[in-house]
Amino acid sequence: MPYRLNGLWRGRLTAGALLALLWTGTLLWGFSSPGAVAAERPTPPDGYVWVEFPAGPSAILMPVGWHATTQVDGELSTLFLSKENVETVGRYRTGLSVNVIHHVRQQAGMTPSQFAQRSIATTTGSKEIIGQWSGPHQSGLSSFSFRYRDSEPSPTMLVHALFLADDQGDVLHVLVFGAPESEWERAWAHGERMLKLVVVG
C-alpha cells in the first residue's frame, strides 16, 4: 500500500504528519510521468534504469518492468516506483516512494536533520522496530533510517524508511521501501540497491 497524502503538507509540518506518509493509505491522485533521465547519470546496473525526479533534484534506480509515477501536493513532491501499476490498481504492495520536502525550517521550525530524528523517535514509539541506523550516505547527505513490521494490513508488511537530510539546502528526502514480509528477501535485493545508489543534485 502506498502513502495517503490528502493535503497533509498545506499546514505546519509536524512529525505526526510525516508519520502519516509511512505506508498507511491507498488513495492516489494527480499522477504525471517523471522527467527524462539526465545524460550525465552513470550507466545503471544490469536490469535497472534511471528515473529522473526533478523535484529532488535526484535520480533513482528502478528495476526494468516496474512503474514510475509522480504526485505534487504543495511543498511535498512524491515519486512512486512500484512493481504493481498504481495507475491501474490504485495501490501497490512492493515498491519505493521518494518524498521531497522543501523549506523544512519554515514548516517545522527545525533543520531537516532535526526533523528526521524527531520523526524517527516518534515512529519508534508506536511501531514494531526491527533495526535503526544513522551515518553518512553516499550522496554526501546525513542519513537516518529504520525498519519496522506492520501487521495491520494483510499480508504483513516490512517497511524500510530512509531520511536524507540537506540542512544547507533546507530539504528533506524521505524514501520508504515496503514489501510483504513473505516476499521481503527477494524484494529487498531491489530495495537495498535503489536506496544505496540515489543520486542527489
C-alpha positions, 0 to 999 in steps of 0.5 A, spaced: 500 500 500 502 506 498 502 513 502 495 517 503 497 524 502 490 528 502 493 535 503 497 533 509 503 538 507 498 545 506 499 546 514 505 546 519 509 540 518 509 536 524 512 529 525 505 526 526 504 528 519 510 525 516 508 519 520 502 519 516 506 518 509 509 511 512 505 506 508 498 507 511 493 509 505 491 507 498 488 513 495 492 516 489 491 522 485 494 527 480 499 522 477 504 525 471 510 521 468 517 523 471 522 527 467 527 524 462 533 521 465 539 526 465 545 524 460 550 525 465 547 519 470 552 513 470 550 507 466 545 503 471 546 496 473 544 490 469 536 490 469 535 497 472 534 504 469 534 511 471 528 515 473 529 522 473 525 526 479 526 533 478 523 535 484 529 532 488 533 534 484 535 526 484 535 520 480 533 513 482 534 506 480 528 502 478 528 495 476 526 494 468 518 492 468 516 496 474 512 503 474 514 510 475 509 515 477 509 522 480 504 526 485 505 534 487 501 536 493 504 543 495 511 543 498 511 535 498 513 532 491 512 524 491 515 519 486 512 512 486 516 506 483 512 500 484 512 493 481 504 493 481 501 499 476 498 504 481 495 507 475 491 501 474 490 498 481 490 504 485 495 501 490 501 497 490 504 492 495 512 492 493 515 498 491 519 505 493 516 512 494 521 518 494 518 524 498 521 531 497 520 536 502 522 543 501 523 549 506 523 544 512 525 550 517 519 554 515 514 548 516 517 545 522 521 550 525 527 545 525 533 543 520 531 537 516 536 533 520 532 535 526 526 533 523 528 526 521 530 524 528 524 527 531 520 523 526 524 517 527 523 517 535 516 518 534 515 512 529 519 508 534 514 509 539 508 506 536 511 501 531 514 494 531 522 496 530 526 491 527 533 495 526 535 503 526 541 506 523 544 513 522 551 515 518 553 518 512 550 516 505 553 516 499 550 522 496 554 526 501 547 527 505 546 525 513 542 519 513 537 516 518 533 510 517 529 504 520 525 498 519 519 496 522 513 490 521 506 492 520 501 487 521 495 491 520 494 490 513 494 483 510 499 480 508 504 483 513 508 488 511 516 490 512 517 497 511 524 500 510 524 508 511 530 512 509 531 520 511 536 524 507 537 530 510 540 537 506 540 542 512 544 547 507 539 546 502 533 546 507 530 539 504 528 533 506 528 526 502 524 521 505 524 514 501 520 508 504 521 501 501 515 496 503 514 489 501 510 483 504 514 480 509 513 473 505 516 476 499 521 481 503 528 477 501 527 477 494 524 484 494 529 487 498 535 485 493 531 491 489 530 495 495 537 495 498 540 497 491 535 503 489 536 506 496 544 505 496 545 508 489 540 515 489 543 520 486 542 527 489 543 534 485 
